[in-house]
Structure formats: structure tokens, C-alpha cells
Amino acid sequence: MEPLFYPKLISTFKKGYSRDQFYKDLMAGTIVGVVALPLAIAFAIASGVSPEKGLVTAVIAGFLISLLGGSRVQIGGPTGAFVVIVAGIIASYGIDGLIISTIMAGIIMIAFGLLRLGVIIRFVPYPLTVGFTSGIALLIFVSQIKDFFGMNTGELPAEFISKMSVLFSSIGTSNWQAVILGIVSVLLTIYWKKVSARIPGSLIALIVGALIVTIGFLDVETIGSKFGEIPNKISVPEFPTLSWDLILKHIAPAFTIAMLGSIESLLSAIVADGMIGGRHRSNTELIAQGIANIGSGIFGGIPATGAIARTATNVKNGGRTPVSGMVHAVVLLIIMLFAGKWAKLIPLSVLAGILMVVAYNMSEWRSFVSILRGSRYDAAVLLSTFVLTVVVDLTVAIQVGMVLAALLFMKRMSDVSEVKTLVGNLSAEEHDDVSMINLQLPSGCAVYEITGPMFFGVANKFKELTHDIPDRSEVVIIRMRRVSMIDATGLYNFKELLHHFLHKHKKIILTGVNPHVEEELLRYGIVDLIGKENIFSLFDDAVKMLKDKYQE
């Protein structure tokens, strides 16, 4: 069994940590720290908080996730997935509400880990994940239109439709200088990798944008004009006094943060496993993510989780242990302490361009289209989750998506489950199963087969069988070789079916029952009902017994 809490850092040092690996981790962590800088600032501003809160989150949460986490290469910090969530919480509850919700979410995530729910959370359907991820990406993209175009819209409404209406009506207030910077930012973010793969294009975009503003070529809104200078220290904010009513008020946003953070972090860990050929500890990772979010909340940060893009950057640059993630946090702290004062020069349109690229990359549009072309059931889950994420909110989207996915899965299982007649004293002309036509069975035998899981979704199919059995049949053989599981409803209906046969004085024989199903039949009294001697592992054994008895 997976250890409940056993950080990968401990495993790293137990196995031996070389100087060569430290150098690789140092270089990878430094590069990731530089990559994380513009993203931390951009995600904070997009979420509706000041830029230093994004840096605080990346430093505090990023360090704790690597120090205590269950993945060797996971990089934690603020991510695009939380932008819409955080903005909504601030709009409804304010900054204090966000702090409380983040800390409570951390406690919930720790509970997830202690209850060993790490594996269960990974069972979230892929169409649902793509649906809400694409929905969040669209919301992030739309939220950046105002700054990208330098529009004078005032405070934008939270609702998607209303927001789009205001943006369309304000297109005439666009600042062409901001648009130019935004376009330059997008181009540098996308194509700079052709010049240098190690230095991120987003960082170059920030530097170029700040230089242009400093020289005085363009007059656009900057971080400094909107937020002032970025503090060069991390301070503990005044924490609001908790009460039971306050906890109940914030349980919904806290649970949303916890669910999204858990899903994102474990998805990122799975991706990392594939890149390094490793295996993360899911429960340890959840506990670490919870502690990290508590730490982030205490220091006034925003929710954090595993960041797939930064984790991939870490791996590609040689990071193989949690040390690289800790280095990344230290690098960000140094930048914040000694270079943060220059961040005020960064134009908001440049940050908007960077986030638009991030939104495009996280949209997973290829997966979106692929799912749409596949099963209509998966498409239904995808579209419902996507639309609800955009139009309503993420909490409702996930709830509806999970319920819909479960219902459609049951429909699928019901479709593949069937109860069919194999032999029922039928002539060759009447029978549609050629393989069973020449089967030498004693007269008066009827053979039926149950295929698929026996659960509440197929209850009606058992009732149909009670009408199909010929009155002249004295023996009913039920083949169950393809029955993988049986639930309480399946047991109840199956028992009712057997009672019906017994009431008509039919001998009942079961064949091909797997050990798990037989255990359930025994527990429910069905074995005692028909007799242990009438349950056979092989169909041929049952036929041989009947022939011997028939010949006697």
C-alpha cells in the first residue's frame, strides 16, 4: 500500500544525492524560476489581486510543494486554472474571503490525502477535465481583452454574456499603442524559443515592454499606474477572526479550490511521471498541496497547485529531484526582494498578451475536437461542462458533469449488458445461435447467458427472461462467465428471477461464476437457495452432470 505521507525529498536523499545532480537541479530550478516570474505576476493581476500576491504564492507554496510533495519534479504555484475561481471569490467575498477560503481548501486537501482519496480523484472523466479546462481558458482569454486593447470600460461585469456585451460596446475606446504592445508580446512569447530555448519568450516580452515604456515611446497603463510598486518583502497579513458562521459561508468556495487544486496537481504529477518514468505518491502530494495552500493563505497569497507547463520545463532542463522546485522558489524570492521595483514598468497589455497565449495553450482545442468527433456520450459531458463553466461557474460545471458522466456510463453499461437465450428446446430453424444448435443436451433443458455487469441499470432485462422460458423446460442453465460484478439491485432482481423459476419447479444451474460474484451470491443467500452443488465453474461440467443423471 502507498505510504500515507512520505515526501519524495526523503527518498531522494536516502538513495544518494550527487553533486552532479545538484548542479542539474540548480540550473533547472533557476530557469523555471525565471519562467515562473511573468506567469506569477500575470495570474495574480488576472485574478483581481495585486502582482506581489502571485509572487508570494509561487515562493511559499512552490517551496512547500517541492519540500513535502509526492512527486520528484512537480513545480507548484499559481496557475491559470484558478484565475476565474479567485476572481469570483474576490467579487463575492473580498480579499479576506479569499484568504479564508484558501486556508480552508488546504485543510480539505489534507483531509483528502489522509482519507487516501488520491486515487479516487484521478478517476475524474477526461471529457469533463477537458471541458472545464477549455471553459477556463476561454474565460481567461476574454478577461484579457480589455487590457490587450487598452479599453476604457470601467469595472467589467462578472457574467460572461454581460462582459462580452460591454467589451463589444467599448471597442471604440481601444488604445492602439496598447494593441501594438500586446501583439509584440504575443509574438515574442510564441516565437522567441526559435532564438533561445532556455530564456522564456514571456520574460523577453516583459523586458521589451518595460523598456519601451521607460524610453517613453508609448503611453499605456502599467503595473505601477494601477497597483503602485511591488513590495520587496513578504509580510504576514492580518488574519480575520474566524467564526462558525464564517466557516460555513466559505465552505463552498473552499471546496471548489480544493477539488480543482487536487485534480490539477495529480494530473500534473501523472504527466511528470510519464516524462521521467517515475511514480508519484498521490496521497502525499495531496497533503503537501494542502499544507502549501495553508501557507500561501497565511502569507496573503492565492490558491496554488501543480503547474504542468512549469513542471515540464523543469524536467526538460534536467530537474530530477524536489531540490529543483525548491531552487525555483528561492530564485523567485531573490527576484522579488531585489528586482521587484522594476516590475512596476511592465505594461498591462504585455501581460494580457502573455495570458492570451497561456489560455490558448491550456484550451486543449485538439482534444476538444477529438472528443466531439467520438462518442456522443463523451461529447455531451464535454459540452455541458464547457458551457456551464463559461456561463454559470466551475462548481456547478463539475457537479453536473460528474452526475451526467455517471448517468451516461450507466446507460453504456446497460446497453452492453444482456440476457439472451442460447438453447430453449428450439429447432434449428427457430434458433439464431449456430454454435448451440447441435449441442447435445438432455431434453427439457434451457440455456441462457447473462453478459456484462448485473447492476440496477439492467433490472428490466431480468423480467423479460421470466416470460421467455418454455413451460416444458425442467432444467434452466444460466451461464455467467461474462458477469464481472453484481450490485445489491442486481442481486435482488436475480434472486427474484430464481424464485420465479423455483416456483415453477425448475432446476437451476449456474455456470462460469467468478469468485467475486460467487462470494456476493453466497452473502445474499442465493447459493443456499439453489444449492452449492448446482454451481459449476465450467459449463461442460454442468452438461456432464445432467447427462449422467439423464442416462440414469
C-alpha positions in Angstrom: 0.0 0.0 0.0 1.2 3.5 -0.8 2.6 5.4 2.2 0.1 7.9 3.6 2.8 10.7 3.9 6.3 10.1 2.6 7.8 13.1 0.7 9.9 12.3 -2.3 12.6 14.5 -0.9 13.3 11.9 1.8 13.5 9.2 -0.9 15.9 11.4 -2.9 18.4 11.7 -0.1 18.1 8.1 1.1 19.0 6.9 -2.4 22.0 9.2 -2.5 22.2 12.7 -3.9 25.2 13.6 -6.1 26.9 16.9 -6.7 26.3 16.4 -10.4 22.5 16.1 -9.9 22.6 19.2 -7.6 24.1 21.2 -10.4 21.4 20.0 -12.8 18.7 20.8 -10.3 20.2 24.2 -9.6 20.2 25.1 -13.3 16.7 23.7 -13.9 15.3 25.5 -10.8 16.8 28.8 -11.9 15.4 28.5 -15.4 11.9 27.5 -14.0 12.1 30.5 -11.6 12.7 32.9 -14.5 9.8 31.2 -16.5 7.5 31.4 -13.4 8.1 35.2 -12.9 5.9 36.7 -15.6 3.3 34.0 -15.1 3.0 34.6 -11.3 2.5 38.3 -11.9 0.1 37.8 -14.8 -2.0 35.2 -12.9 -2.3 37.5 -9.9 -3.4 40.5 -11.9 -5.8 38.4 -13.9 -7.3 37.1 -10.7 -8.0 40.6 -9.4 -5.3 40.8 -6.8 -2.0 42.8 -6.7 1.0 41.3 -8.5 3.1 40.6 -5.4 0.5 38.1 -4.2 1.2 35.9 -7.2 4.9 36.0 -6.4 4.2 35.2 -2.7 2.2 32.2 -3.8 4.9 31.0 -6.1 7.6 31.4 -3.4 5.7 30.0 -0.3 3.5 27.3 -2.0 6.1 26.4 -4.6 8.7 25.7 -1.9 6.4 23.7 0.3 5.0 21.6 -2.6 8.6 20.6 -3.5 9.7 20.1 0.1 6.8 17.9 1.1 5.3 16.6 -2.1 4.9 13.2 -3.5 6.3 14.0 -6.9 10.0 14.3 -7.7 9.7 17.0 -10.2 6.4 18.8 -9.6 6.5 22.6 -9.7 3.8 24.3 -7.7 2.4 27.8 -7.8 -0.5 29.9 -9.1 -2.0 28.6 -12.3 -4.4 29.7 -15.0 -7.0 27.3 -13.8 -7.5 29.3 -10.6 -7.8 32.7 -12.3 -11.6 32.6 -12.8 -12.2 31.0 -9.4 -10.2 33.5 -7.5 -11.7 36.4 -9.3 -15.2 35.1 -8.5 -14.4 34.6 -4.8 -13.0 38.1 -4.5 -16.1 39.6 -6.2 -18.3 37.7 -3.7 -16.3 37.6 -0.5 -13.4 40.1 -0.8 -9.7 39.5 -0.1 -10.4 38.3 3.4 -12.8 35.8 2.0 -10.2 34.6 -0.4 -7.6 34.1 2.4 -10.1 32.1 4.5 -11.2 30.0 1.5 -7.6 29.2 0.5 -6.7 28.1 4.1 -9.9 26.1 4.4 -9.2 24.5 1.0 -5.8 23.5 2.2 -7.3 21.7 5.2 -9.8 19.9 2.9 -6.9 18.8 0.7 -5.0 17.4 3.7 -8.2 15.5 4.6 -8.4 14.1 1.1 -4.8 12.8 1.5 -5.4 11.4 5.0 -8.5 9.6 3.7 -6.4 8.1 0.8 -8.6 9.7 -1.8 -5.7 10.4 -4.1 -6.5 7.5 -6.4 -10.3 8.3 -6.5 -9.8 11.9 -7.5 -7.8 10.7 -10.6 -11.0 9.0 -11.8 -12.5 12.2 -13.0 -13.6 11.6 -16.6 -11.3 13.0 -19.3 -14.1 14.8 -21.2 -15.0 16.6 -18.0 -11.4 17.7 -17.4 -11.1 19.0 -21.0 -14.5 20.7 -20.7 -13.8 22.8 -17.7 -10.2 23.4 -18.7 -11.3 24.7 -22.1 -14.0 26.8 -20.4 -11.5 28.3 -18.0 -9.2 29.0 -20.9 -12.0 30.9 -22.8 -12.8 32.9 -19.7 -9.1 33.9 -19.2 -8.8 34.9 -22.8 -12.0 37.1 -22.6 -10.8 38.6 -19.3 -7.6 39.9 -21.0 -9.3 41.6 -24.0 -9.8 44.9 -22.0 -6.1 45.2 -21.1 -4.9 43.9 -24.5 -6.8 46.6 -26.4 -6.3 49.2 -23.6 -10.1 49.7 -23.4 -11.8 52.2 -21.1 -14.6 50.0 -19.9 -14.6 50.7 -16.2 -15.3 47.6 -14.0 -16.3 44.7 -16.1 -19.3 42.6 -15.0 -18.6 39.1 -13.8 -21.1 37.3 -16.0 -19.8 36.1 -19.4 -22.6 37.4 -21.6 -22.7 40.8 -19.9 -18.9 41.0 -20.1 -18.9 40.3 -23.8 -21.6 42.9 -24.4 -19.6 45.6 -22.6 -16.4 44.7 -24.4 -18.1 44.9 -27.8 -19.7 48.2 -27.0 -16.3 49.6 -25.8 -14.3 48.7 -28.8 -14.2 52.3 -29.8 -12.2 53.2 -26.7 -9.2 51.0 -27.7 -5.7 52.3 -27.3 -3.7 51.5 -30.5 -0.4 51.8 -28.5 -1.6 49.1 -26.1 -2.6 46.9 -29.1 0.8 47.2 -30.6 2.5 46.1 -27.3 0.0 43.3 -26.9 0.8 41.9 -30.4 4.5 42.2 -29.8 4.0 40.3 -26.5 2.1 37.5 -28.2 4.7 37.2 -31.0 7.7 37.1 -28.6 6.0 34.6 -26.3 5.3 32.2 -29.1 8.4 32.6 -31.4 11.3 33.6 -29.0 12.0 29.9 -28.5 13.4 29.8 -32.0 16.1 32.3 -30.8 16.7 30.7 -27.4 15.0 27.7 -25.8 16.3 28.4 -22.3 15.1 32.0 -21.9 11.3 32.2 -22.0 9.7 34.4 -24.5 7.3 35.8 -21.9 10.2 37.2 -19.9 11.6 38.8 -23.1 8.2 40.3 -23.7 8.1 41.8 -20.2 11.6 43.3 -20.6 10.9 44.8 -24.1 7.6 46.2 -22.9 9.1 47.8 -19.8 12.0 49.3 -21.9 9.6 50.8 -24.4 7.5 52.4 -21.6 10.7 53.7 -19.9 12.0 55.3 -23.0 8.7 56.9 -23.4 7.6 55.8 -26.8 4.2 54.6 -25.8 1.6 55.8 -23.3 -0.1 52.8 -21.8 -1.3 51.5 -18.5 1.3 49.7 -16.4 1.5 47.7 -13.2 2.8 50.8 -11.5 0.0 53.1 -12.7 -2.6 50.6 -11.5 -1.1 48.9 -8.4 1.9 51.0 -7.4 5.3 49.5 -6.6 5.6 45.8 -5.8 6.7 45.3 -2.1 10.2 43.9 -1.7 9.3 41.8 1.3 6.9 39.1 2.4 4.7 40.0 5.3 2.0 38.2 7.2 -1.3 39.9 6.7 -3.9 40.5 9.4 -5.9 37.4 9.6 -9.7 37.8 10.0 -11.3 36.4 13.1 -12.9 33.1 12.4 -16.3 32.1 13.5 -18.6 29.1 12.7 -20.8 31.2 10.5 -17.8 32.5 8.6 -16.6 28.9 8.0 -20.0 27.8 6.8 -20.1 30.9 4.5 -16.8 30.0 2.8 -17.2 26.2 2.6 -18.4 26.2 -1.0 -15.5 28.3 -2.5 -13.1 26.4 -0.3 -14.3 23.0 -1.6 -14.1 24.3 -5.2 -10.5 25.4 -4.7 -9.7 22.0 -3.0 -11.3 19.9 -5.8 -9.7 21.9 -8.6 -6.3 22.0 -6.9 -6.4 18.3 -6.2 -7.3 17.4 -9.8 -4.8 19.8 -11.4 -1.9 18.7 -9.1 -2.5 15.0 -9.6 -2.9 15.4 -13.4 0.4 17.4 -13.4 2.1 14.6 -11.4 0.8 12.0 -13.8 2.3 13.9 -16.7 5.5 14.3 -14.9 5.6 10.5 -14.2 5.3 9.9 -17.9 8.2 12.3 -18.7 10.7 10.8 -16.1 9.4 7.2 -15.9 8.6 7.7 -12.2 5.7 7.1 -9.9 4.3 9.8 -7.6 2.6 9.3 -4.2 -0.8 10.7 -4.7 -1.8 11.0 -1.0 1.5 12.6 0.0 1.0 15.0 -2.9 -2.5 16.0 -1.7 -1.3 16.6 1.9 1.6 18.7 0.6 -0.7 20.7 -1.7 -3.0 21.3 1.3 -0.1 22.5 3.5 1.1 24.7 0.7 -2.3 26.4 0.3 -2.5 27.0 4.0 1.0 28.6 3.9 0.0 30.7 0.9 -3.2 31.9 2.6 -1.4 32.8 5.8 1.1 35.0 3.9 -1.7 36.6 1.8 -1.2 34.6 -1.4 -3.7 32.9 -3.7 -4.5 29.2 -4.3 -1.7 27.1 -5.7 -1.5 23.7 -7.4 0.8 21.7 -9.7 1.7 23.7 -12.8 2.0 21.3 -15.8 3.9 23.7 -18.1 6.5 24.7 -15.4 6.8 21.1 -14.4 7.6 20.1 -18.0 10.1 23.0 -18.2 11.8 21.6 -15.1 12.1 18.1 -16.5 13.3 19.3 -19.9 16.1 21.3 -18.3 17.5 18.4 -16.2 15.5 18.7 -12.9 15.0 15.2 -11.4 14.5 15.8 -7.7 12.4 18.1 -5.4 15.5 20.3 -5.0 14.9 22.0 -8.4 11.4 23.0 -7.3 12.9 24.5 -4.0 15.5 26.4 -6.0 12.8 27.8 -8.3 11.0 29.3 -5.2 14.3 30.7 -3.9 15.1 32.3 -7.2 11.7 34.0 -7.3 12.2 35.2 -3.7 15.5 36.8 -4.7 14.0 38.5 -7.7 11.1 39.8 -5.6 13.4 41.2 -2.9 16.0 42.8 -5.2 14.3 43.4 -8.6 10.6 43.8 -7.9 10.8 47.6 -8.0 11.3 47.4 -11.8 8.2 45.3 -12.3 6.0 48.4 -12.0 7.1 49.4 -15.5 5.5 46.3 -17.1 2.6 47.3 -19.4 -0.7 45.5 -18.7 -1.2 44.9 -22.4 2.0 42.9 -22.4 0.8 40.7 -19.5 -2.6 40.4 -21.3 -0.8 39.1 -24.4 1.2 36.5 -22.3 -2.0 35.3 -20.7 -3.8 35.0 -24.0 -1.1 32.6 -25.2 -1.4 30.7 -21.9 -5.2 30.5 -22.4 -4.7 29.2 -26.0 -2.2 26.5 -24.7 -4.4 25.4 -21.9 -7.5 25.3 -24.1 -6.7 21.8 -25.4 -8.7 22.5 -28.5 -7.3 19.5 -30.3 -8.5 17.2 -27.6 -11.8 19.1 -27.6 -12.4 18.5 -31.3 -11.3 14.9 -31.0 -13.8 14.2 -28.2 -16.6 15.9 -30.2 -15.8 13.5 -33.1 -16.0 10.5 -30.8 -18.8 9.1 -28.7 -21.9 11.2 -28.3 -21.9 10.5 -24.6 -18.4 11.9 -24.1 -19.3 14.9 -26.3 -22.4 15.5 -24.1 -20.2 15.6 -20.9 -17.6 17.8 -22.6 -20.1 20.4 -24.0 -22.2 20.5 -20.8 -19.1 21.1 -18.6 -17.7 23.6 -21.0 -20.9 25.7 -21.4 -21.6 25.6 -17.6 -18.0 26.6 -16.8 -18.4 29.6 -19.1 -21.9 30.7 -18.4 -22.5 29.6 -14.8 -19.4 28.7 -12.7 -16.9 25.9 -12.3 -18.5 24.3 -9.2 -21.8 23.8 -11.0 -20.0 22.6 -14.1 -18.1 19.9 -12.2 -21.1 18.8 -10.3 -23.3 18.5 -13.4 -20.5 17.0 -15.4 -19.8 14.2 -12.9 -23.5 13.3 -12.5 -24.0 13.4 -16.3 -20.9 11.2 -16.8 -22.1 8.7 -14.2 -25.6 8.5 -15.8 -24.2 8.1 -19.3 -21.8 5.5 -18.1 -24.7 3.5 -16.6 -26.5 3.8 -19.8 -23.5 2.4 -21.7 -23.2 -0.5 -19.2 -26.9 -1.2 -19.6 -26.5 -1.3 -23.4 -23.7 -3.9 -23.3 -25.4 -6.0 -20.6 -27.9 -8.5 -22.0 -29.7 -11.7 -21.0 -30.1 -13.9 -24.0 -31.5 -17.4 -24.9 -28.9 -19.9 -26.1 -30.9 -23.1 -26.1 -34.6 -23.4 -25.2 -35.9 -26.6 -26.9 -35.8 -24.8 -30.2 -35.4 -26.3 -33.6 -32.6 -25.3 -36.0 -34.9 -23.1 -37.9 -36.0 -21.3 -34.8 -32.5 -20.8 -33.3 -30.2 -17.9 -34.2 -27.1 -19.3 -32.4 -25.5 -21.8 -34.8 -22.9 -22.9 -32.3 -25.6 -24.1 -29.9 -27.8 -25.9 -32.4 -26.1 -29.2 -32.3 -25.4 -29.1 -28.6 -26.2 -32.5 -27.1 -28.3 -31.7 -24.0 -30.9 -33.8 -22.3 -34.4 -32.9 -23.3 -36.1 -30.3 -21.2 -33.0 -28.1 -20.8 -33.0 -24.4 -21.4 -29.7 -22.4 -21.6 -29.4 -18.7 -21.0 -26.5 -16.4 -20.8 -26.0 -13.1 -18.9 -23.4 -10.7 -20.3 -22.0 -7.7 -18.6 -22.3 -6.2 -15.1 -25.5 -7.1 -13.2 -26.5 -3.7 -11.7 -29.6 -1.6 -11.2 -29.5 -0.4 -14.8 -30.3 -3.8 -16.2 -33.1 -4.8 -13.8 -35.8 -4.8 -16.5 -33.9 -7.4 -18.6 -34.3 -10.0 -15.9 -38.1 -9.5 -16.0 -38.0 -10.2 -19.7 -36.4 -13.6 -19.1 -39.3 -14.8 -16.9 -41.5 -14.7 -20.0 -39.2 -16.4 -22.4 -38.6 -19.8 -20.7 -40.7 -22.6 -22.1 -43.1 -24.4 -19.7 -41.7 -27.8 -20.9 -38.2 -27.0 -19.7 -37.3 -28.8 -16.5 -33.8 -27.5 -16.1 -32.5 -23.9 -16.5 -28.8 -23.4 -17.0 -27.7 -19.8 -16.6 -24.2 -19.1 -17.9 -22.5 -16.2 -16.0 -18.9 -16.4 -17.4 -19.1 -12.8 -18.7 -20.6 -11.3 -15.5 -17.8 -9.2 -14.0 -19.8 -7.7 -11.0 -23.1 -7.7 -9.3 -24.6 -5.0 -7.1 -27.4 -5.0 -4.5 -30.1 -4.3 -7.1 -28.7 -6.9 -9.4 -28.7 -9.5 -6.5 -32.3 -8.6 -5.6 -33.6 -8.9 -9.2 -31.6 -12.1 -9.8 -33.0 -13.7 -6.7 -36.5 -12.7 -7.8 -35.8 -14.4 -11.1 -34.6 -17.6 -9.4 -37.7 -17.6 -7.1 -39.8 -17.4 -10.3 -38.1 -20.4 -11.7 -38.2 -22.4 -8.5 -41.9 -21.6 -8.1 -42.4 -23.3 -11.5 -40.5 -26.3 -10.2 -37.4 -25.7 -12.4 -34.0 -26.9 -11.5 -31.5 -24.1 -11.7 -27.8 -24.4 -12.5 -25.3 -21.6 -12.7 -22.0 -21.9 -14.6 -18.9 -19.8 -15.1 -19.4 -17.8 -11.9 -16.2 -15.9 -10.9 -15.1 -16.0 -7.3 -16.1 -12.4 -6.5 -19.6 -12.8 -7.9 -20.0 -16.2 -6.1 -19.0 -14.5 -2.9 -21.8 -11.9 -3.4 -24.3 -14.7 -4.2 -23.3 -16.5 -1.0 -23.7 -13.4 1.1 -27.1 -12.7 -0.3 -28.4 -16.3 0.2 -28.6 -17.2 -3.4 -26.1 -20.1 -3.1 -28.2 -21.6 -0.3 -31.4 -21.0 -2.4 -30.3 -23.2 -5.3 -27.7 -25.4 -3.6 -23.9 -25.2 -3.8 -23.9 -28.4 -5.8 -25.7 -26.6 -8.7 -22.9 -24.0 -9.2 -20.2 -25.1 -11.7 -17.0 -23.3 -12.8 -17.3 -24.9 -16.3 -20.4 -25.2 -18.5 -19.2 -28.7 -19.7 -19.1 -30.0 -16.1 -22.8 -29.0 -15.7 -23.7 -30.7 -19.0 -21.8 -33.9 -18.0 -23.7 -34.0 -14.6 -27.0 -33.6 -16.4 -26.2 -36.3 -19.0 -25.2 -38.7 -16.3 -28.4 -38.0 -14.4 -30.4 -38.2 -17.7 -28.8 -41.5 -18.6 -29.6 -42.9 -15.2 
